[in-house]
Amino acid sequence: MNNNEQQPRQLTLDNERLEAAKQSLDQGAVTPEAEQWREAIIALLNDSLATEIVCVLRYKRHHFTATGLESPAIADEFLVHANEEQAHADKIAKRIVQLGGKPDLNPDTLTSRSHADYDEQEDLHAMIRANLIAERVAIEAYTQMIELIGDKDHTTRRLIEQILEQEQEHADELSDWMKRA
């Protein structure tokens, strides 16, 4: 090996952190490393939970009220999206509980905490547009959350990354519908 080549760095686990993980068993999935960020992450997740619930409600309303020539196919798509948003909400609520928090499903504060707006449009094209805007807002919010969480909580970051991927698919589908409607 010449002087310009570097020795490969050894990958070893931090034994102190492993020992710390054996403590405070009442914390469940929250290890000492994640504890300092737990409350802030729970707050981010509760706002995302509110967003997902508002999106479910908006998509459901649009599903049931969509009319027009293209409406059956688009209404069906709205229902698919509503169900997927509900699945996101369920995963987020579960993660909040894993972190020792309480999912905030208070209907009095859902819309004020949501990143996306509720919408009562009656025009099919306006419905698609409102849902596309909401998906784009969700994409931006989840992208920022991923940046904020970074390596502070790998499990939550992966969850948000998975949800982000599906929100991007929703936006692409809605964009396609916008072009057709």
C-alpha positions as CSV (number, residue, x, y, z in Angstrom):
1,M,0.0,0.0,0.0
2,N,1.5,3.3,-1.0
3,N,1.3,6.5,1.2
4,N,-1.7,7.9,-0.8
5,E,-4.0,5.0,0.0
6,Q,-5.9,5.2,3.2
7,Q,-6.6,2.3,5.5
8,P,-10.3,1.3,5.5
9,R,-12.0,2.7,8.5
10,Q,-13.3,0.1,10.9
11,L,-17.0,0.0,11.5
12,T,-17.7,-0.7,15.2
13,L,-20.7,-0.1,17.4
14,D,-20.6,2.3,20.3
15,N,-20.7,0.0,23.4
16,E,-21.7,2.9,25.7
17,R,-24.8,3.6,23.6
18,L,-25.6,-0.1,23.6
19,E,-25.4,-0.2,27.4
20,A,-27.5,3.0,27.6
21,A,-30.2,1.3,25.5
22,K,-30.5,-1.4,28.2
23,Q,-31.7,1.3,30.6
24,S,-35.1,3.0,31.0
25,L,-37.1,0.1,29.5
26,D,-40.3,2.0,30.2
27,Q,-39.4,4.3,27.3
28,G,-40.1,1.5,24.8
29,A,-38.7,2.3,21.4
30,V,-37.2,5.6,22.6
31,T,-33.5,5.2,23.3
32,P,-31.4,7.7,25.2
33,E,-30.0,9.0,21.9
34,A,-33.5,9.9,20.6
35,E,-34.9,11.2,23.9
36,Q,-33.7,14.8,23.4
37,W,-35.7,15.2,20.2
38,R,-38.7,13.1,21.1
39,E,-41.1,15.9,22.0
40,A,-40.2,18.0,19.0
41,I,-40.6,15.0,16.7
42,I,-44.0,14.2,18.3
43,A,-45.1,17.8,17.6
44,L,-44.1,17.5,14.0
45,L,-45.9,14.2,13.7
46,N,-49.0,15.5,15.3
47,D,-49.2,18.3,12.7
48,S,-48.7,15.8,10.0
49,L,-51.4,13.6,11.5
50,A,-53.8,16.6,11.3
51,T,-52.7,17.2,7.7
52,E,-53.5,13.6,6.8
53,I,-56.9,13.6,8.5
54,V,-57.8,16.9,6.7
55,C,-56.7,15.3,3.4
56,V,-58.9,12.3,4.1
57,L,-61.9,14.5,4.7
58,R,-61.2,16.7,1.6
59,Y,-60.7,13.6,-0.7
60,K,-63.9,11.9,0.8
61,R,-66.0,15.1,0.2
62,H,-64.7,15.3,-3.4
63,H,-65.3,11.6,-3.9
64,F,-68.9,11.9,-3.0
65,T,-69.6,15.3,-4.7
66,A,-67.7,14.9,-8.0
67,T,-70.0,15.3,-11.0
68,G,-69.4,15.5,-14.7
69,L,-68.4,13.4,-17.6
70,E,-65.0,12.4,-16.2
71,S,-66.3,12.2,-12.6
72,P,-66.7,8.5,-12.0
73,A,-63.0,7.7,-12.7
74,I,-61.8,10.8,-10.9
75,A,-64.1,10.2,-7.9
76,D,-62.8,6.6,-7.7
77,E,-59.2,8.0,-7.6
78,F,-60.2,10.5,-4.9
79,L,-61.4,7.5,-2.8
80,V,-58.2,5.6,-3.4
81,H,-56.2,8.7,-2.3
82,A,-58.5,9.1,0.8
83,N,-57.8,5.5,1.8
84,E,-54.1,6.0,1.3
85,E,-54.1,9.2,3.3
86,Q,-55.9,7.4,6.1
87,A,-53.2,4.7,6.1
88,H,-50.6,7.5,6.4
89,A,-52.5,8.9,9.4
90,D,-52.7,5.5,11.0
91,K,-48.9,4.9,10.6
92,I,-48.2,8.4,12.0
93,A,-50.5,7.9,15.0
94,K,-48.8,4.5,15.7
95,R,-45.3,6.2,15.6
96,I,-46.4,8.9,17.9
97,V,-47.5,6.2,20.4
98,Q,-44.2,4.4,20.0
99,L,-42.4,7.6,20.9
100,G,-44.5,7.9,24.1
101,G,-46.8,10.6,22.8
102,K,-50.5,10.9,22.3
103,P,-52.0,11.3,18.8
104,D,-53.8,14.6,18.7
105,L,-57.1,13.9,16.8
106,N,-59.0,16.8,18.3
107,P,-61.5,17.9,15.6
108,D,-61.5,21.4,17.0
109,T,-57.9,22.0,16.0
110,L,-57.3,19.7,13.0
111,T,-57.6,22.4,10.3
112,S,-55.5,25.0,12.2
113,R,-52.7,22.4,12.6
114,S,-52.9,21.0,9.1
115,H,-50.4,22.0,6.5
116,A,-53.0,21.5,3.8
117,D,-56.4,23.1,3.5
118,Y,-59.8,21.6,3.5
119,D,-61.8,22.3,0.4
120,E,-65.4,22.4,-0.6
121,Q,-65.0,23.0,-4.4
122,E,-67.9,21.7,-6.5
123,D,-66.2,22.0,-9.9
124,L,-64.3,18.8,-10.9
125,H,-61.3,20.7,-12.3
126,A,-61.2,22.9,-9.1
127,M,-61.3,19.7,-6.9
128,I,-58.3,18.2,-8.8
129,R,-56.4,21.5,-8.5
130,A,-57.2,21.8,-4.7
131,N,-56.0,18.2,-4.2
132,L,-52.8,18.8,-6.2
133,I,-52.0,21.9,-4.2
134,A,-52.5,19.9,-1.0
135,E,-50.3,17.1,-2.2
136,R,-47.6,19.6,-3.2
137,V,-47.8,21.2,0.3
138,A,-47.5,17.8,1.9
139,I,-44.5,17.0,-0.3
140,E,-42.8,20.2,0.9
141,A,-43.7,19.6,4.5
142,Y,-42.5,16.0,4.5
143,T,-39.3,17.1,2.7
144,Q,-38.6,19.7,5.4
145,M,-39.4,17.1,8.1
146,I,-36.9,14.7,6.7
147,E,-34.2,17.4,6.7
148,L,-35.1,18.5,10.3
149,I,-35.2,14.9,11.6
150,G,-32.0,13.9,9.8
151,D,-30.2,11.3,11.9
152,K,-32.1,12.2,15.1
153,D,-34.7,9.4,14.6
154,H,-34.1,7.0,11.8
155,T,-37.4,5.1,12.2
156,T,-39.5,8.3,11.9
157,R,-37.4,9.6,9.0
158,R,-37.9,6.3,7.1
159,L,-41.7,6.5,7.8
160,I,-41.8,10.0,6.5
161,E,-39.8,9.1,3.4
162,Q,-42.2,6.3,2.6
163,I,-45.2,8.6,3.0
164,L,-43.4,11.3,0.9
165,E,-43.0,8.8,-1.9
166,Q,-46.7,8.1,-2.0
167,E,-47.6,11.8,-1.8
168,Q,-45.3,12.3,-4.9
169,E,-47.3,9.6,-6.7
170,H,-50.5,11.3,-5.8
171,A,-49.3,14.6,-7.1
172,D,-48.2,13.0,-10.4
173,E,-51.6,11.3,-10.8
174,L,-53.4,14.5,-10.1
175,S,-51.2,16.4,-12.5
176,D,-52.1,13.9,-15.2
177,W,-55.9,14.4,-14.3
178,M,-55.5,18.2,-14.5
179,K,-54.2,17.8,-18.1
180,R,-57.2,15.6,-19.1
181,A,-60.0,17.3,-17.2
